[in-house]
């Protein structure tokens, strides 16, 4: 009776803790925002959108125009200043890492001055009067080219912002056409191709059969373009690999994640960790164990990977006829390694409880050979 109760309690604890948040590496983003009048902006919204994988955050400026967002996962972000629901300016390819906070600043006054100067392009009257016919013709041609560039830039910003708004709202049907338009207007910006690829892969998962296959093919082409333009950004290979695994193309996805790990060895563990999370959610315990184990091999100091490996291995435990839990090899060691790395971590108490439970389970899983 007690053994059955113990077994029930252990698996209840295991199932409940699978939903616990995983440990992650985080950094900070901070900056200032100055208004058109040259004074600090108070209460302006700073939208922080992760571009190498899904993630959206917001923060407001204080009375001094300052803002700070701590606890951002390591990655690449687009940071946007918004006033009264209007996008004023965006800064792309902002990288958040450990150490000092990543700085980002906005100056609306300087921005407006640059826009006005570029839009007018008009020289002084005395300069015009002194121009020859050839010089005036060259000036007019340059002015026309500048105006066309401004119009193209306005169309690009509109298409990209509309696409990103739809992507954040998970409206992939709307996001894809807008981001395709942005890519057509500027095909050399890897951030556009990366977000288009994400929207296409997410859209593909809402389809079936040949339609899903076709859209995933488009996503593959977009991810390839993004990686071609920025081969050092491992996040694109990571996102592509995760999308392939979700679409059922596990071998292709794992190959892409191997590429991400090879191009960014310092963060290789997180790529395998992401695979483990997806496979856990899909019920593939064996696949998750393999992924979490690869994460610990790639980054031996990745405490969260050791913890999740332990939780996955608990699901493979068996029971003796007497009801004693028999954990598979490596389960206890995974929790012990987590506690070695993070003795006061978010999951430390749970890990300690599992170590105590597993130690008891190991001790009681052996029967006395002299017992009759």
C-alpha positions in Angstrom: 0.0 0.0 0.0 2.7 2.5 1.0 4.9 1.5 -2.0 2.0 2.2 -4.3 1.4 5.5 -2.7 5.1 6.4 -3.0 5.0 5.5 -6.7 1.9 7.6 -7.3 3.5 10.6 -5.4 6.7 10.4 -7.4 5.0 10.4 -10.8 2.6 13.1 -9.7 5.6 15.3 -8.7 7.3 14.4 -12.0 4.4 15.4 -14.1 3.8 18.6 -12.2 7.4 19.7 -12.4 7.7 19.2 -16.2 5.8 22.4 -16.6 8.3 24.4 -14.4 10.2 27.1 -16.3 13.7 26.1 -17.5 16.8 28.0 -16.4 18.0 30.3 -19.1 20.9 32.8 -19.6 19.7 36.4 -19.4 21.0 39.9 -20.0 19.9 43.5 -19.8 18.9 46.3 -22.3 18.9 49.9 -21.3 18.8 53.3 -23.0 17.3 56.8 -23.3 14.7 58.5 -25.4 14.7 62.2 -26.3 11.6 63.9 -27.8 11.3 66.3 -30.8 11.6 69.2 -28.3 14.9 67.9 -27.1 13.5 66.9 -23.7 13.4 63.4 -22.2 10.4 61.4 -23.2 8.3 60.2 -20.2 6.1 57.2 -20.6 7.2 56.3 -24.2 6.7 52.6 -25.0 9.8 50.6 -26.0 8.9 47.4 -27.8 11.6 44.7 -27.7 11.1 42.0 -30.3 13.4 39.0 -30.5 14.3 38.2 -34.1 16.4 35.0 -33.8 13.4 33.2 -32.2 10.0 34.1 -30.7 9.9 36.6 -27.8 8.2 39.9 -27.2 8.8 42.4 -24.4 7.8 46.0 -23.5 9.0 48.6 -21.1 8.2 52.4 -20.6 10.6 55.3 -20.2 10.7 57.1 -16.9 10.6 60.9 -16.3 14.2 61.1 -17.3 13.6 59.4 -20.6 15.4 56.3 -19.4 14.4 52.7 -19.7 15.8 49.3 -18.6 14.7 45.8 -19.2 16.5 43.1 -17.3 16.0 39.3 -17.6 16.1 39.2 -21.5 17.3 35.9 -22.8 20.5 36.0 -24.7 19.7 36.7 -28.4 19.2 39.2 -31.2 16.4 41.9 -30.9 14.7 44.7 -32.8 14.0 47.6 -30.4 11.3 50.1 -31.4 10.2 53.5 -29.9 6.4 54.0 -30.0 4.5 57.2 -29.2 0.7 57.1 -29.1 0.7 53.8 -30.9 2.8 55.2 -33.7 6.1 53.6 -34.6 8.8 56.4 -34.5 12.1 54.5 -35.0 13.4 51.0 -34.9 16.9 49.7 -34.2 17.7 46.2 -35.5 20.3 43.6 -34.8 20.6 44.5 -31.1 22.5 41.7 -29.4 21.9 40.9 -25.7 24.6 39.0 -23.9 26.0 38.8 -20.4 28.0 41.5 -18.7 27.1 45.1 -19.0 23.7 46.1 -20.3 23.3 46.5 -24.0 22.8 50.3 -24.8 20.1 51.6 -27.2 19.1 55.2 -27.5 16.5 57.2 -29.4 16.6 60.9 -30.4 13.4 62.0 -32.1 14.7 65.6 -32.6 17.8 64.4 -34.4 15.7 61.9 -36.4 13.3 64.6 -37.6 16.2 66.9 -38.6 17.8 64.1 -40.6 14.5 63.3 -42.4 13.8 67.0 -43.2 17.3 67.5 -44.5 17.1 64.4 -46.7 13.6 65.2 -48.0 14.4 68.8 -49.0 17.8 68.4 -50.5 17.5 72.0 -51.6 20.7 74.1 -51.9 20.8 77.8 -51.1 19.5 80.2 -53.7 22.9 81.7 -54.4 24.2 78.2 -55.1 21.4 77.5 -57.5 22.1 80.7 -59.3 25.7 79.8 -59.8 25.0 76.4 -61.3 25.7 75.7 -64.9 23.1 73.8 -67.0 25.1 70.6 -66.5 25.4 71.1 -62.8 21.7 71.9 -62.5 20.8 68.8 -64.5 23.0 66.6 -62.3 21.5 68.2 -59.2 17.9 67.5 -60.4 18.8 63.9 -61.2 20.3 63.4 -57.7 17.2 65.0 -56.1 14.9 62.7 -58.0 17.0 59.7 -57.0 16.9 60.8 -53.4 13.1 61.2 -53.4 12.7 57.8 -55.0 14.9 56.3 -52.3 12.9 58.0 -49.5 9.6 56.7 -51.0 11.1 53.2 -51.3 12.3 53.4 -47.7 8.9 54.6 -46.5 7.3 51.6 -48.4 9.8 49.3 -46.9 9.2 50.5 -43.3 5.5 50.2 -43.8 5.6 46.7 -45.2 8.1 45.5 -42.5 6.2 47.1 -39.6 2.9 45.7 -40.8 4.4 42.3 -41.2 6.0 42.3 -37.8 2.7 43.5 -36.2 0.9 40.6 -37.8 3.7 38.2 -36.8 3.5 39.2 -33.2 -0.3 38.8 -33.3 0.3 35.2 -34.8 -1.6 36.3 -37.9 0.7 34.5 -40.3 -1.6 34.7 -43.3 -1.2 38.5 -43.1 2.4 38.6 -42.0 3.9 36.6 -44.9 2.7 38.9 -47.8 3.9 42.0 -46.0 7.3 40.5 -45.2 7.6 39.3 -48.8 7.0 42.8 -49.9 9.7 44.1 -47.6 12.1 41.5 -48.8 11.4 42.5 -52.4 12.1 46.1 -51.6 15.3 45.3 -49.8 16.7 41.8 -50.4 20.0 42.4 -48.5 18.7 42.7 -45.0 18.9 39.4 -43.2 16.5 40.4 -40.4 13.7 40.7 -43.0 14.5 37.3 -44.4 14.7 35.8 -41.0 11.3 37.1 -39.9 9.8 36.1 -43.2 11.1 32.6 -42.7 9.6 32.4 -39.2 6.3 33.6 -40.5 6.3 31.1 -43.3 7.3 28.2 -41.1 4.6 29.1 -38.6 2.0 29.4 -41.4 3.1 26.0 -42.8 2.2 24.4 -39.4 -1.4 25.6 -39.9 -1.7 23.7 -43.2 -1.7 20.1 -44.3 -0.4 17.9 -47.0 1.0 19.5 -50.2 0.2 23.0 -49.0 2.3 22.6 -45.8 5.2 21.1 -47.8 5.1 24.0 -50.3 5.1 26.7 -47.7 7.9 24.9 -45.7 9.9 24.9 -48.9 9.5 28.7 -49.1 10.5 29.0 -45.5 13.6 26.9 -46.2 14.6 29.3 -49.0 14.1 32.3 -46.8 16.1 30.8 -44.0 18.9 30.0 -46.5 18.9 33.6 -47.7 19.1 34.9 -44.1 22.0 32.6 -43.3 23.7 33.5 -46.6 23.5 37.2 -45.7 24.6 36.7 -42.1 26.4 33.3 -41.8 27.5 34.1 -38.2 23.9 34.3 -36.8 23.4 30.8 -35.5 19.8 31.7 -34.4 18.6 31.3 -38.0 19.9 27.7 -38.2 18.4 27.1 -34.8 15.0 28.4 -35.7 15.0 26.5 -39.0 16.0 23.3 -37.3 13.2 23.7 -34.7 10.7 24.4 -37.5 11.8 21.2 -39.4 11.4 19.1 -36.3 7.9 20.5 -35.6 7.0 19.7 -39.2 8.1 16.1 -38.7 11.5 16.3 -40.5 13.5 15.3 -37.5 16.7 14.2 -39.2 16.9 17.4 -41.3 16.1 19.5 -38.2 18.8 17.9 -36.1 21.3 18.5 -39.0 20.4 22.2 -39.0 20.8 22.4 -35.2 24.2 20.7 -35.5 25.1 23.6 -37.9 23.9 26.1 -35.3 25.9 24.4 -32.6 29.0 24.3 -34.8 28.8 28.0 -35.7 28.2 29.1 -32.1 29.9 26.6 -29.8 29.6 28.8 -26.8 25.8 28.5 -26.9 25.5 25.0 -28.5 23.7 23.7 -25.5 20.7 25.9 -25.8 20.1 24.7 -29.4 19.8 21.1 -28.2 17.9 22.2 -25.1 15.3 23.8 -27.4 14.9 20.5 -29.2 14.5 18.7 -25.9 11.7 21.1 -25.0 9.8 20.5 -28.2 10.2 16.7 -28.1 9.1 16.7 -24.4 5.9 18.6 -25.4 5.3 16.2 -28.2 5.6 13.2 -25.9 8.9 11.9 -27.4 10.6 11.1 -24.1 13.5 9.2 -25.7 14.2 11.9 -28.2 14.1 14.5 -25.4 16.6 12.6 -23.4 18.9 12.4 -26.3 18.6 16.2 -26.9 19.1 17.2 -23.3 22.1 14.8 -23.1 23.6 16.5 -26.1 23.0 19.9 -24.5 24.9 18.8 -21.4 27.8 17.4 -23.6 28.0 20.6 -25.6 27.8 22.9 -22.5 28.7 20.9 -19.4 28.0 24.0 -17.2 24.4 24.3 -18.6 22.6 23.6 -15.3 19.1 23.8 -16.8 20.0 21.0 -19.3 21.1 18.7 -16.5 17.9 19.4 -14.6 15.6 18.7 -17.6 17.7 15.6 -18.5 17.0 14.3 -15.0 13.3 15.1 -15.2 13.1 13.2 -18.6 15.0 10.2 -17.2 12.6 10.0 -14.2 9.9 9.1 -16.8 11.9 6.0 -17.8 12.0 4.6 -14.2 10.5 1.2 -13.5 9.3 -0.4 -10.4 10.1 -3.6 -8.6 7.4 -6.2 -7.8 7.4 -4.7 -4.3 6.7 -1.2 -5.7 10.2 0.2 -5.2 11.3 2.8 -7.8 14.2 1.7 -10.0 15.7 4.8 -11.8 17.6 4.4 -15.1 21.3 5.1 -15.1 22.2 8.8 -15.0 19.0 10.1 -13.3 20.5 10.7 -9.9 23.7 12.1 -11.4 21.8 14.6 -13.5 20.1 16.2 -10.5 23.3 16.1 -8.5 25.1 17.9 -11.3 22.4 20.6 -11.4 22.8 21.2 -7.7 26.6 21.4 -8.1 26.2 24.1 -10.7 23.2 25.9 -9.2 22.9 25.1 -5.5 20.5 28.0 -5.0 18.9 27.9 -8.5 15.2 28.2 -9.3 14.9 24.4 -9.3 17.2 23.6 -6.5 14.6 22.6 -4.0 12.9 20.2 -6.5 16.3 18.8 -7.4 17.1 18.2 -3.7 13.8 16.4 -3.3 14.4 14.2 -6.3 17.9 13.4 -5.1 16.5 12.3 -1.7 13.7 10.3 -3.4 16.1 8.6 -5.8 18.7 7.8 -3.2 16.0 6.1 -1.2 14.7 4.4 -4.3 18.2 3.1 -5.1 18.7 1.8 -1.5 15.3 0.0 -1.4 15.5 -1.4 -4.9 17.8 -4.2 -3.7 16.3 -7.2 -1.9 18.0 -9.0 0.9 19.3 -12.3 -0.5 18.9 -13.9 3.0 15.3 -12.9 3.2 12.9 -15.9 2.9 
